[in-house]
């Protein structure tokens, strides 16, 4: 049994189940407060296009690691170095454990955001700018952990489809973060500009 691969695959599924649970939670909160539940979903044309890419990307991210564990071959199977190179086998264990840590940290960030969490940019007066906790040093911790989780996936399951998926996912994360920052700067003005100046986008800034 490939324990690092299985641990990673289970973590990815749990991660996206958690994201789905957050969508349900926010929609319920919106209904209780007579807000538009649809605000959870993308409204901007750019984010709608990104959403069309993200849905199959997420599906592939959940399925491909399981395929790699059960199949062989150049396209979907794990390469030989995974089983024959000792240092790479150790690296896979480290990456799998880091993936679990990313999921745990993401759950903490979801919990801090609570009803303010959204899958997309939304223009709601009730939303607040969160700048404490892990958000005090990094503007997009959830996206940062998602990028790191994908990097761990690319290490544990270094197949060609996963590598291509990783490049696409990371590119989308950067694009989405930039889009959100433009929106938040227009909405919050100087307060958000000051926040940007003292934080990192994906990597904490300590000065």
C-alpha positions as CSV (number, residue, x, y, z in Angstrom):
1,X,0.0,0.0,0.0
2,X,1.3,3.5,-0.9
3,X,0.7,5.3,2.4
4,X,2.0,8.8,1.3
5,X,-0.1,8.6,-1.8
6,X,-3.2,7.4,0.0
7,X,-2.8,10.0,2.8
8,X,-2.5,12.7,0.2
9,X,-5.5,11.5,-1.9
10,X,-7.7,11.4,1.3
11,X,-6.6,14.9,2.3
12,X,-7.5,16.3,-1.1
13,X,-11.0,14.8,-1.0
14,X,-11.4,16.1,2.6
15,X,-10.2,19.5,1.6
16,X,-12.9,19.9,-1.1
17,X,-15.6,18.4,1.0
18,X,-14.7,21.1,3.5
19,X,-15.0,23.8,0.8
20,X,-18.4,22.4,-0.1
21,X,-19.5,22.5,3.5
22,X,-18.4,26.1,3.7
23,X,-20.6,27.0,0.7
24,X,-23.6,25.3,2.4
25,X,-22.8,27.1,5.7
26,X,-22.6,30.6,4.1
27,X,-25.7,30.0,2.0
28,X,-27.7,29.1,5.2
29,X,-26.4,32.1,7.0
30,X,-27.4,34.3,4.0
31,X,-31.0,32.9,4.1
32,X,-31.3,33.4,7.8
33,X,-30.3,37.0,7.4
34,X,-32.4,37.5,4.3
35,X,-29.3,38.1,2.1
36,X,-28.9,36.9,-1.4
37,X,-27.6,33.3,-1.1
38,X,-26.3,33.5,-4.7
39,X,-23.7,36.0,-3.6
40,X,-21.6,33.0,-2.6
41,X,-21.1,32.2,-6.3
42,X,-19.2,34.3,-9.0
43,X,-20.7,37.4,-10.3
44,X,-17.8,39.0,-12.2
45,X,-17.3,37.9,-15.8
46,X,-13.6,37.1,-15.1
47,X,-14.5,34.9,-12.1
48,X,-17.3,33.2,-14.0
49,X,-14.7,32.2,-16.6
50,X,-12.3,31.0,-13.9
51,X,-15.1,29.0,-12.4
52,X,-15.7,27.2,-15.6
53,X,-12.0,26.1,-15.5
54,X,-12.0,25.4,-11.8
55,X,-14.9,22.9,-11.7
56,X,-13.1,20.3,-13.9
57,X,-9.8,21.2,-12.3
58,X,-11.1,20.3,-8.9
59,X,-12.7,17.1,-10.2
60,X,-9.4,16.0,-11.8
61,X,-7.4,17.0,-8.6
62,X,-9.6,14.6,-6.6
63,X,-9.6,11.8,-9.1
64,X,-6.0,11.7,-10.6
65,X,-4.1,10.8,-7.3
66,X,-6.4,7.7,-6.9
67,X,-5.8,6.7,-10.6
68,X,-2.0,7.0,-10.0
69,X,-2.3,4.7,-7.0
70,X,-4.2,2.0,-9.0
71,X,-2.7,2.2,-12.5
72,X,0.6,2.0,-14.3
73,X,1.8,3.5,-17.4
74,X,3.5,6.7,-18.6
75,X,0.4,9.0,-18.4
76,X,-1.4,8.1,-15.2
77,X,0.9,5.8,-13.3
78,X,3.5,6.8,-10.8
79,X,7.1,7.0,-12.3
80,X,9.7,4.5,-11.3
81,X,11.7,7.1,-9.2
82,X,8.8,7.1,-6.7
83,X,9.6,3.5,-5.8
84,X,13.3,3.2,-6.5
85,X,14.9,6.4,-5.3
86,X,15.2,6.4,-1.5
87,X,15.5,10.2,-1.0
88,X,12.4,10.8,-3.2
89,X,10.4,8.3,-1.2
90,X,11.3,10.2,2.0
91,X,10.4,13.5,0.2
92,X,6.9,12.0,-0.6
93,X,6.3,11.3,3.1
94,X,7.3,14.9,4.0
95,X,5.0,16.3,1.3
96,X,2.1,14.1,2.4
97,X,2.4,15.3,6.0
98,X,2.7,18.9,4.8
99,X,-0.5,18.4,2.8
100,X,-2.3,17.4,6.0
101,X,-1.0,20.4,7.8
102,X,-2.2,22.6,4.9
103,X,-5.7,21.2,5.3
104,X,-5.7,21.8,9.0
105,X,-4.5,25.4,8.6
106,X,-7.1,26.0,5.9
107,X,-9.9,24.8,8.3
108,X,-8.6,27.3,10.9
109,X,-8.7,30.1,8.3
110,X,-12.2,29.0,7.2
111,X,-13.3,29.1,10.8
112,X,-11.9,32.6,11.3
113,X,-13.6,34.0,8.2
114,X,-16.9,32.3,9.2
115,X,-19.9,33.9,7.3
116,X,-17.5,36.3,5.6
117,X,-16.0,33.5,3.5
118,X,-16.9,33.5,-0.2
119,X,-15.8,31.5,-3.2
120,X,-15.8,34.6,-5.3
121,X,-15.6,38.4,-5.2
122,X,-18.9,39.8,-3.9
123,X,-20.1,43.4,-3.2
124,X,-21.9,43.0,0.1
125,X,-22.1,45.7,2.7
126,X,-22.1,43.2,5.5
127,X,-18.7,41.8,4.7
128,X,-15.8,43.0,6.8
129,X,-12.0,43.1,6.1
130,X,-10.3,40.5,8.3
131,X,-6.8,41.5,9.2
132,X,-6.0,39.5,12.4
133,X,-4.7,36.0,13.1
134,X,-2.9,34.5,10.2
135,X,-4.4,37.3,8.0
136,X,-2.2,39.8,9.9
137,X,0.9,38.7,8.0
138,X,-0.5,37.3,4.8
139,X,-3.4,38.5,2.6
140,X,-4.5,35.2,1.1
141,X,-3.6,32.4,3.5
142,X,-6.3,30.1,2.1
143,X,-4.9,30.5,-1.4
144,X,-1.4,30.1,-0.1
145,X,-2.3,26.8,1.5
146,X,-4.1,25.7,-1.6
147,X,-1.0,26.4,-3.7
148,X,1.2,24.5,-1.2
149,X,-1.3,21.6,-1.2
150,X,-1.0,21.4,-4.9
151,X,2.8,21.5,-4.7
152,X,2.6,18.6,-2.3
153,X,0.4,16.8,-4.8
154,X,2.9,17.3,-7.6
155,X,5.6,15.8,-5.4
156,X,3.7,12.8,-4.1
157,X,2.0,12.1,-7.5
158,X,4.5,13.4,-10.1
159,X,2.5,12.3,-13.2
160,X,2.2,14.4,-16.3
161,X,-1.5,15.2,-15.8
162,X,-0.9,16.3,-12.2
163,X,2.1,18.5,-13.2
164,X,0.0,20.2,-15.9
165,X,-2.9,20.6,-13.4
166,X,-0.6,22.1,-10.8
167,X,0.7,24.8,-13.2
168,X,-2.9,25.7,-14.2
169,X,-4.1,25.8,-10.6
170,X,-1.2,28.0,-9.4
171,X,-1.8,30.4,-12.3
172,X,-5.5,30.7,-11.4
173,X,-4.7,31.3,-7.7
174,X,-2.4,34.2,-8.7
175,X,-5.0,35.6,-11.1
176,X,-7.8,35.3,-8.5
177,X,-5.7,36.9,-5.7
178,X,-4.8,39.9,-7.9
179,X,-8.5,40.3,-8.9
180,X,-9.6,40.3,-5.3
181,X,-7.0,42.8,-4.3
182,X,-8.1,45.2,-7.1
183,X,-11.7,44.9,-5.8
184,X,-10.8,45.3,-2.2
185,X,-8.6,48.3,-2.8
186,X,-11.5,50.0,-4.7
187,X,-13.9,49.2,-1.9
188,X,-11.8,49.8,1.3
189,X,-9.4,52.5,-0.1
190,X,-6.5,53.6,2.1
191,X,-7.3,51.0,4.8
192,X,-6.7,48.2,2.3
193,X,-3.6,49.9,0.8
194,X,-2.1,50.1,4.3
195,X,-2.9,46.4,4.8
196,X,-1.2,45.5,1.5
197,X,1.9,47.4,2.5
198,X,2.4,45.4,5.7
199,X,1.5,41.9,4.4
200,X,2.6,39.4,1.8
201,X,0.3,38.0,-0.8
202,X,1.1,34.3,-0.3
203,X,4.2,34.5,1.9
204,X,4.1,36.1,5.4
205,X,5.8,39.5,5.7
206,X,7.3,40.1,9.1
207,X,8.8,43.6,8.8
